[in-house]
């Protein structure tokens, strides 16, 4: 690819020399004569002076210290923390490659925007606590001079998780752990539920947990745009295109167990320009795989999972796109403004949407029900058959609801243990992951971005120990299972 542009220039010094000392005639006359001389010179030379042969403004740079694949909220968070934590004088050059600049199919903007501390693992509770503090003080982090403040439209109505008799003991143990980590969560009996939320039918509910602080929902688009604006002001570069190839160098070594492995290092990324056959090579030192639902495909481009089965080289990144539906309905007699984000015993979830008696919700399908993920078409029968009957039973007023809108989005679904993948690959040593959160990546993005930046800059996790999220667990068969996934 040509990055330099051949330009034909006339010598302005030669033309102007001595004009100021000419005697007789006006300055205007001399300006006209100079203009005529320039026209004659341009008529002789081929092409227009100073006109580039190619427009290269859409191309990424030839060199970047870090290339982030994926410009969603996780990728932008990594970019933010890399620039925020870099040492003075380092001037790390960061490039974000995003193939859809409209974000029309991005998981970030198609999510329901929830944030909670009610997870089954302490590490995920810690991630949520860090992230909610970040969101609470968003403009201390993302303020840009002469730009309006970021308004996340945060609604602190909390999460309400319902448990049947079978799940009550598990819920109680999880709440105990969440409190130990610093979350403000309380347990509620069916009688307490009925008193606080009289619109709810508590049949089949033995126990509930309610987030009293730092839980609710916010506008994902506002967070995305706030991060993007901030990192641009910090000097992060953006490119609209698709990563199609990695060029690597390799070295063979033998492990302590006698297994021969190949260590790879990516030194060049090929970025295909949108609506074009051309690509641009970008030399780099670090690659961040934050490609969300497509991060498994990006990993394959680097040769991850291409070795013999059962070996570390043959271990794939188990992240794939899973389609999830979100439905919006109107119900004039529905619950009021005090309604929290409810997760029912059967997996159905719902919350209020705005102030006009509108609500949204859905339900994750079973493995047998998983829909085709090659498109974002909505199955309205899924709502009628799988979602609405449970809504109408839990909230009797929802028997008369009317669906007004629906959309589908992608989970970056980790088929191994439904939990995130963070940190470097053990063999492709300069590819780092920030993916696989299976529906809770948006709310954990501020904390995960910092963790990845810490690992890149310092070689270890500092704020939160993210070691259980490392890729190596897939090869070792050590699940780090997150059960509170809706």
C-alpha positions as CSV (number, residue, x, y, z in Angstrom):
1,X,0.0,0.0,0.0
2,X,1.2,3.5,-0.8
3,X,1.2,5.7,2.3
4,X,3.2,8.6,0.9
5,X,1.7,10.7,-1.8
6,X,3.6,12.1,-4.8
7,X,2.9,15.8,-4.9
8,X,4.1,18.3,-7.5
9,X,5.0,21.6,-6.0
10,X,6.1,24.9,-7.5
11,X,8.8,26.9,-5.7
12,X,7.1,29.8,-4.0
13,X,10.3,31.4,-2.9
14,X,11.5,31.7,-6.4
15,X,8.3,33.4,-7.5
16,X,8.0,35.9,-4.6
17,X,11.7,36.9,-4.3
18,X,12.1,40.7,-5.1
19,X,8.4,41.5,-5.6
20,X,8.3,43.7,-2.5
21,X,11.0,46.0,-3.9
22,X,9.5,46.6,-7.3
23,X,9.1,50.3,-8.1
24,X,6.1,51.7,-9.9
25,X,2.6,50.1,-10.3
26,X,0.3,48.9,-7.5
27,X,0.5,45.9,-5.3
28,X,-2.7,44.7,-6.9
29,X,-1.0,44.7,-10.3
30,X,1.8,42.6,-9.0
31,X,-0.7,40.1,-7.4
32,X,-2.4,39.7,-10.7
33,X,0.9,39.1,-12.5
34,X,2.0,36.5,-9.9
35,X,-1.4,34.8,-10.3
36,X,-0.9,34.6,-14.1
37,X,2.6,33.2,-13.7
38,X,1.3,30.5,-11.3
39,X,-1.4,29.6,-13.8
40,X,1.1,29.2,-16.6
41,X,3.3,27.0,-14.5
42,X,0.4,24.8,-13.5
43,X,-0.7,24.5,-17.2
44,X,2.8,23.1,-18.0
45,X,3.1,20.6,-15.2
46,X,1.0,17.4,-15.2
47,X,-1.8,17.4,-12.7
48,X,-2.9,19.9,-10.1
49,X,-0.3,21.1,-7.7
50,X,-0.5,19.6,-4.2
51,X,-3.2,17.2,-5.2
52,X,-2.7,13.7,-3.7
53,X,-2.9,10.7,-6.0
54,X,-4.7,8.7,-3.3
55,X,-6.9,9.6,-0.4
56,X,-5.4,7.8,2.6
57,X,-7.5,9.4,5.3
58,X,-9.6,6.2,5.8
59,X,-6.5,4.0,6.3
60,X,-5.1,2.9,9.7
61,X,-1.6,3.8,10.5
62,X,1.3,1.7,9.4
63,X,2.4,1.2,13.0
64,X,0.6,1.0,16.3
65,X,1.8,-0.2,19.7
66,X,-1.6,-1.8,20.5
67,X,-4.3,-2.9,18.1
68,X,-7.7,-3.4,19.7
69,X,-10.0,-5.6,17.6
70,X,-13.6,-4.5,18.5
71,X,-14.8,-1.0,19.2
72,X,-17.6,-1.9,21.6
73,X,-17.6,-0.9,25.2
74,X,-15.1,-3.5,26.3
75,X,-12.6,-2.5,23.6
76,X,-13.0,1.1,24.3
77,X,-12.6,0.5,28.1
78,X,-9.3,-1.2,27.4
79,X,-8.2,1.7,25.2
80,X,-9.2,4.2,28.0
81,X,-7.3,2.5,30.7
82,X,-4.2,1.9,28.5
83,X,-4.0,5.7,28.0
84,X,-5.0,6.5,31.6
85,X,-2.4,4.2,33.2
86,X,0.4,4.7,30.8
87,X,3.6,6.2,32.4
88,X,4.4,9.8,31.6
89,X,6.4,10.0,28.4
90,X,5.4,6.6,27.1
91,X,2.9,7.9,24.6
92,X,1.4,4.5,23.8
93,X,-0.2,4.5,20.3
94,X,-3.5,2.7,20.4
95,X,-5.6,1.8,17.3
96,X,-9.2,0.5,17.6
97,X,-10.5,-1.4,14.6
98,X,-14.3,-1.7,14.4
99,X,-16.1,-3.0,11.3
100,X,-19.5,-1.5,12.1
101,X,-19.1,2.3,12.8
102,X,-22.9,2.6,13.2
103,X,-22.9,-0.1,16.0
104,X,-26.3,-1.2,14.6
105,X,-25.5,-4.9,15.4
106,X,-23.2,-4.3,18.4
107,X,-24.0,-6.2,21.6
108,X,-23.3,-3.1,23.6
109,X,-26.2,-1.0,22.3
110,X,-28.6,-3.9,21.9
111,X,-28.4,-5.0,25.6
112,X,-30.8,-4.0,28.3
113,X,-28.2,-2.1,30.2
114,X,-28.4,-3.7,33.6
115,X,-25.8,-3.6,36.4
116,X,-25.9,-5.8,39.5
117,X,-23.7,-7.3,42.2
118,X,-25.8,-10.4,42.5
119,X,-23.5,-13.0,40.9
120,X,-22.5,-16.5,42.0
121,X,-18.8,-15.8,42.0
122,X,-16.9,-13.3,44.3
123,X,-14.7,-12.1,41.4
124,X,-17.8,-11.0,39.4
125,X,-19.2,-9.2,42.5
126,X,-15.9,-7.4,42.7
127,X,-16.0,-6.4,39.0
128,X,-19.5,-5.1,39.5
129,X,-18.6,-3.0,42.6
130,X,-15.7,-1.4,40.7
131,X,-17.8,-0.8,37.6
132,X,-20.7,0.8,39.5
133,X,-18.3,3.2,41.2
134,X,-16.9,4.1,37.8
135,X,-20.4,4.7,36.5
136,X,-21.4,6.7,39.6
137,X,-18.4,9.0,39.0
138,X,-18.5,8.8,35.2
139,X,-17.7,12.4,34.5
140,X,-14.6,12.3,36.7
141,X,-13.3,9.7,34.3
142,X,-14.8,10.7,30.9
143,X,-15.1,14.5,31.0
144,X,-13.8,16.2,27.9
145,X,-13.1,19.9,27.8
146,X,-15.8,22.0,26.1
147,X,-18.1,18.9,25.7
148,X,-21.3,18.3,27.6
149,X,-21.2,15.8,30.6
150,X,-22.0,12.2,30.1
151,X,-25.6,11.4,31.2
152,X,-26.0,7.6,31.6
153,X,-29.7,8.0,32.7
154,X,-29.0,5.6,35.5
155,X,-32.0,4.2,37.2
156,X,-31.1,2.8,40.7
157,X,-34.1,0.6,41.1
158,X,-32.1,-2.5,42.0
159,X,-32.4,-6.2,41.0
160,X,-34.8,-8.6,42.5
161,X,-33.9,-12.3,42.1
162,X,-36.6,-14.8,43.0
163,X,-35.9,-18.4,44.1
164,X,-38.1,-21.5,44.5
165,X,-38.0,-23.8,47.4
166,X,-35.3,-25.8,45.6
167,X,-33.1,-22.8,45.0
168,X,-33.6,-20.9,48.3
169,X,-30.6,-22.4,50.1
170,X,-28.3,-21.6,47.1
171,X,-29.6,-18.0,47.0
172,X,-29.1,-17.5,50.7
173,X,-25.5,-18.7,50.4
174,X,-24.8,-16.4,47.5
175,X,-26.2,-13.4,49.3
176,X,-23.9,-14.1,52.2
177,X,-20.9,-14.1,49.9
178,X,-22.1,-11.0,48.1
179,X,-22.4,-9.1,51.4
180,X,-18.9,-10.3,52.4
181,X,-17.6,-8.7,49.2
182,X,-19.3,-5.4,50.1
183,X,-22.5,-5.6,48.2
184,X,-25.7,-4.1,49.7
185,X,-28.1,-7.0,49.2
186,X,-30.9,-8.2,51.5
187,X,-33.1,-11.3,51.6
188,X,-36.9,-11.1,51.5
189,X,-39.6,-13.6,52.4
190,X,-42.7,-14.0,50.3
191,X,-44.6,-11.9,52.8
192,X,-42.1,-9.1,52.6
193,X,-42.3,-9.2,48.9
194,X,-46.0,-8.9,48.9
195,X,-45.9,-5.9,51.2
196,X,-43.2,-4.1,49.2
197,X,-44.4,-5.1,45.7
198,X,-48.2,-5.6,45.9
199,X,-48.5,-6.0,42.2
200,X,-46.6,-9.3,42.4
201,X,-48.0,-12.8,42.7
202,X,-45.5,-14.6,45.0
203,X,-46.8,-18.1,44.2
204,X,-43.8,-20.5,43.9
205,X,-41.4,-18.1,45.5
206,X,-39.7,-19.2,48.7
207,X,-37.1,-16.5,49.0
208,X,-35.8,-13.4,47.1
209,X,-32.7,-11.3,47.1
210,X,-32.9,-7.5,46.5
211,X,-30.1,-5.1,45.7
212,X,-30.5,-2.0,47.8
213,X,-27.6,0.0,46.4
214,X,-25.6,0.2,43.2
215,X,-28.0,-1.9,41.1
216,X,-30.3,-0.9,38.3
217,X,-30.0,0.0,34.6
218,X,-28.5,2.7,32.4
219,X,-28.3,3.7,28.8
220,X,-25.5,1.6,27.0
221,X,-25.3,4.0,24.1
222,X,-24.4,6.9,26.4
223,X,-21.6,4.9,27.9
224,X,-20.3,3.9,24.5
225,X,-20.3,7.4,23.1
226,X,-18.8,8.8,26.3
227,X,-15.9,6.3,26.2
228,X,-15.4,6.9,22.4
229,X,-15.3,10.7,22.8
230,X,-12.9,10.4,25.7
231,X,-10.4,8.0,24.1
232,X,-10.4,10.1,21.0
233,X,-9.4,13.1,23.1
234,X,-6.6,11.0,24.6
235,X,-5.2,10.3,21.1
236,X,-6.6,6.9,20.4
237,X,-7.0,6.2,16.7
238,X,-10.0,4.6,15.0
239,X,-10.4,2.6,11.8
240,X,-13.5,1.3,10.2
241,X,-12.6,-2.1,8.8
242,X,-12.3,-5.8,9.5
243,X,-9.3,-7.8,10.7
244,X,-8.7,-10.6,8.2
245,X,-5.2,-11.9,9.0
246,X,-2.4,-12.0,11.5
247,X,1.3,-12.3,10.5
248,X,3.2,-14.1,13.2
249,X,6.7,-15.2,14.1
250,X,7.2,-18.5,16.0
251,X,9.6,-20.4,18.2
252,X,9.5,-24.0,19.3
253,X,10.0,-25.0,22.9
254,X,9.5,-28.1,25.1
255,X,7.5,-27.8,28.4
256,X,8.5,-29.4,31.7
257,X,6.1,-32.3,30.9
258,X,7.9,-33.0,27.6
259,X,5.2,-31.5,25.3
260,X,6.6,-29.6,22.4
261,X,4.8,-26.3,21.8
262,X,5.1,-23.4,19.4
263,X,5.2,-19.9,20.8
264,X,3.8,-17.3,18.4
265,X,4.0,-13.5,18.4
266,X,1.8,-11.3,16.1
267,X,3.8,-8.6,14.5
268,X,1.4,-7.5,11.8
269,X,-2.4,-7.2,11.5
270,X,-4.2,-7.0,8.1
271,X,-7.2,-4.7,8.2
272,X,-9.6,-5.0,5.2
273,X,-11.3,-1.7,4.4
274,X,-15.0,-1.6,4.3
275,X,-16.6,-1.8,0.8
276,X,-13.2,-2.5,-0.7
277,X,-10.8,-5.3,-1.7
278,X,-7.8,-3.5,-0.3
279,X,-6.2,-4.2,3.1
280,X,-3.7,-2.3,5.1
281,X,-1.0,-4.0,7.1
282,X,-0.4,-2.5,10.6
283,X,2.7,-3.4,12.5
284,X,2.1,-3.8,16.2
285,X,3.4,-5.1,19.5
286,X,0.1,-6.1,21.2
287,X,-3.3,-7.3,20.0
288,X,-6.4,-7.1,22.2
289,X,-9.2,-9.5,21.2
290,X,-12.4,-7.6,22.2
291,X,-14.4,-8.7,19.2
292,X,-17.3,-9.9,21.4
293,X,-19.5,-12.6,19.8
294,X,-16.9,-13.0,17.0
295,X,-13.8,-13.2,19.2
296,X,-13.6,-16.9,18.6
297,X,-13.2,-16.3,14.9
298,X,-10.5,-13.7,15.5
299,X,-8.7,-16.2,17.8
300,X,-8.7,-18.7,14.9
301,X,-7.1,-16.2,12.6
302,X,-4.1,-16.2,15.0
303,X,-4.0,-20.0,14.9
304,X,-5.5,-20.6,18.3
305,X,-7.2,-24.0,18.4
306,X,-5.5,-25.2,15.3
307,X,-3.3,-27.8,16.9
308,X,-3.9,-31.5,17.8
309,X,-7.0,-32.1,19.9
310,X,-6.4,-32.3,23.7
311,X,-3.3,-30.1,23.5
312,X,-2.9,-26.5,24.5
313,X,-2.3,-25.7,20.9
314,X,-5.5,-27.4,19.9
315,X,-7.6,-25.6,22.6
316,X,-10.1,-23.2,21.0
317,X,-11.5,-20.0,22.5
318,X,-15.0,-21.3,23.3
319,X,-16.8,-18.1,22.5
320,X,-19.6,-17.9,19.9
321,X,-22.6,-15.7,19.0
322,X,-25.8,-16.6,20.7
323,X,-29.0,-14.6,19.7
324,X,-31.2,-13.2,22.5
325,X,-34.5,-11.5,22.1
326,X,-35.7,-8.4,23.9
327,X,-39.4,-7.5,23.9
328,X,-41.0,-4.2,24.8
329,X,-44.6,-4.0,25.9
330,X,-47.2,-1.5,27.1
331,X,-49.4,-2.2,30.1
332,X,-51.4,0.8,31.5
333,X,-52.2,-1.0,34.8
334,X,-48.7,-2.4,35.2
335,X,-46.3,-1.9,38.2
336,X,-45.4,1.6,39.1
337,X,-42.1,3.5,39.3
338,X,-40.8,1.4,42.2
339,X,-40.5,-1.7,40.1
340,X,-37.0,-3.3,40.1
341,X,-35.3,-5.4,37.5
342,X,-36.9,-8.8,38.2
343,X,-35.3,-12.2,37.5
344,X,-37.9,-15.0,38.0
345,X,-37.3,-18.6,39.1
346,X,-37.8,-19.8,35.5
347,X,-35.3,-17.4,33.9
348,X,-37.8,-14.8,32.7
349,X,-36.6,-11.3,33.4
350,X,-38.4,-7.9,33.1
351,X,-38.1,-4.3,34.1
352,X,-39.7,-0.9,33.6
353,X,-38.7,1.0,30.5
354,X,-39.1,4.8,30.8
355,X,-42.1,6.5,32.5
356,X,-45.0,5.7,30.1
357,X,-46.1,2.3,31.5
358,X,-43.7,0.5,29.2
359,X,-41.7,-2.6,30.1
360,X,-39.1,-4.8,28.6
361,X,-37.9,-8.3,29.2
362,X,-37.2,-11.7,27.8
363,X,-35.7,-15.1,28.6
364,X,-32.7,-17.1,27.5
365,X,-33.6,-20.2,25.4
366,X,-32.6,-23.7,26.3
367,X,-29.8,-25.4,24.4
368,X,-32.5,-27.2,22.3
369,X,-34.2,-23.9,21.6
370,X,-31.1,-21.9,20.5
371,X,-32.1,-19.8,17.5
372,X,-30.2,-19.3,14.3
373,X,-27.5,-16.8,15.0
374,X,-26.7,-15.9,11.4
375,X,-29.3,-13.1,11.5
376,X,-31.0,-10.8,14.1
377,X,-34.6,-11.7,13.1
378,X,-37.0,-11.8,16.1
379,X,-39.2,-14.8,16.8
380,X,-42.4,-13.3,18.2
381,X,-43.8,-16.8,18.9
382,X,-41.0,-17.2,21.5
383,X,-42.6,-14.4,23.5
384,X,-46.1,-15.8,23.2
385,X,-45.0,-19.4,24.1
386,X,-42.1,-18.9,26.5
387,X,-42.2,-15.5,28.0
388,X,-45.7,-14.1,28.2
389,X,-47.3,-17.0,30.2
390,X,-44.7,-16.5,33.0
391,X,-45.1,-12.7,33.0
392,X,-48.9,-13.0,33.3
393,X,-48.6,-15.5,36.2
394,X,-46.0,-13.4,38.1
395,X,-47.6,-10.0,37.4
396,X,-51.4,-10.5,36.9
397,X,-51.6,-7.0,35.3
398,X,-49.4,-8.3,32.4
399,X,-52.3,-10.5,31.2
400,X,-53.5,-7.5,29.2
401,X,-50.1,-6.3,27.9
402,X,-49.5,-5.3,24.3
403,X,-46.1,-5.8,22.6
404,X,-44.9,-2.7,21.0
405,X,-41.4,-3.4,19.9
406,X,-38.8,-6.1,19.9
407,X,-35.2,-6.7,18.8
408,X,-32.4,-9.3,18.9
409,X,-28.8,-8.9,20.0
410,X,-25.8,-11.2,20.5
411,X,-24.3,-12.6,23.6
412,X,-20.5,-13.3,23.4
413,X,-21.4,-16.7,24.8
414,X,-18.7,-18.8,26.5
415,X,-19.9,-22.3,26.0
416,X,-17.4,-23.7,28.6
417,X,-18.5,-21.9,31.8
418,X,-20.5,-18.7,30.8
419,X,-17.8,-16.5,32.2
420,X,-15.3,-14.0,30.9
421,X,-11.9,-14.6,29.3
422,X,-9.3,-12.0,30.4
423,X,-5.6,-11.8,29.9
424,X,-2.9,-13.2,27.5
425,X,-3.0,-16.4,25.5
426,X,-0.3,-18.8,26.7
427,X,1.0,-19.5,23.3
428,X,0.1,-16.5,21.1
429,X,1.9,-14.5,23.7
430,X,0.9,-11.0,22.6
431,X,-2.8,-11.6,22.1
432,X,-4.9,-10.5,25.1
433,X,-8.6,-11.3,25.6
434,X,-11.5,-9.2,26.9
435,X,-14.4,-11.3,25.9
436,X,-16.8,-14.2,26.6
437,X,-18.9,-12.6,29.4
438,X,-22.1,-14.2,28.1
439,X,-24.4,-11.2,28.7
440,X,-22.6,-9.3,31.5
441,X,-19.8,-7.7,29.6
442,X,-21.3,-4.3,29.4
443,X,-21.7,-3.9,33.2
444,X,-18.2,-5.3,33.8
445,X,-16.4,-3.4,31.0
446,X,-14.9,-0.6,33.2
447,X,-13.2,-3.1,35.5
448,X,-12.2,-5.6,32.8
449,X,-10.7,-2.8,30.7
450,X,-8.5,-1.8,33.7
451,X,-7.5,-5.4,34.3
452,X,-6.4,-5.9,30.7
453,X,-4.5,-2.6,30.8
454,X,-2.7,-3.6,34.0
455,X,-1.6,-6.9,32.5
456,X,-0.4,-5.3,29.3
457,X,1.5,-2.5,31.1
458,X,2.8,-4.2,34.2
459,X,2.5,-7.9,33.5
460,X,0.1,-8.7,36.3
461,X,-3.4,-7.9,37.7
462,X,-3.4,-5.3,40.4
463,X,-6.9,-4.0,41.2
464,X,-8.7,-7.3,41.1
465,X,-7.1,-10.8,40.8
466,X,-8.4,-12.0,37.4
467,X,-6.3,-15.1,37.3
468,X,-9.4,-17.4,37.3
469,X,-10.4,-15.8,34.0
470,X,-7.3,-16.8,32.1
471,X,-7.5,-18.8,28.9
472,X,-5.5,-21.7,30.3
473,X,-8.5,-23.0,32.3
474,X,-10.0,-24.3,29.0
475,X,-7.1,-26.6,28.4
476,X,-7.0,-27.7,32.1
477,X,-10.7,-28.3,32.2
478,X,-11.1,-26.1,35.2
479,X,-14.5,-24.4,34.9
480,X,-15.1,-21.0,36.5
481,X,-18.8,-21.3,36.3
482,X,-21.0,-18.2,36.6
483,X,-24.6,-19.4,37.3
484,X,-26.4,-16.1,37.5
485,X,-26.9,-15.6,33.8
486,X,-30.2,-14.4,32.4
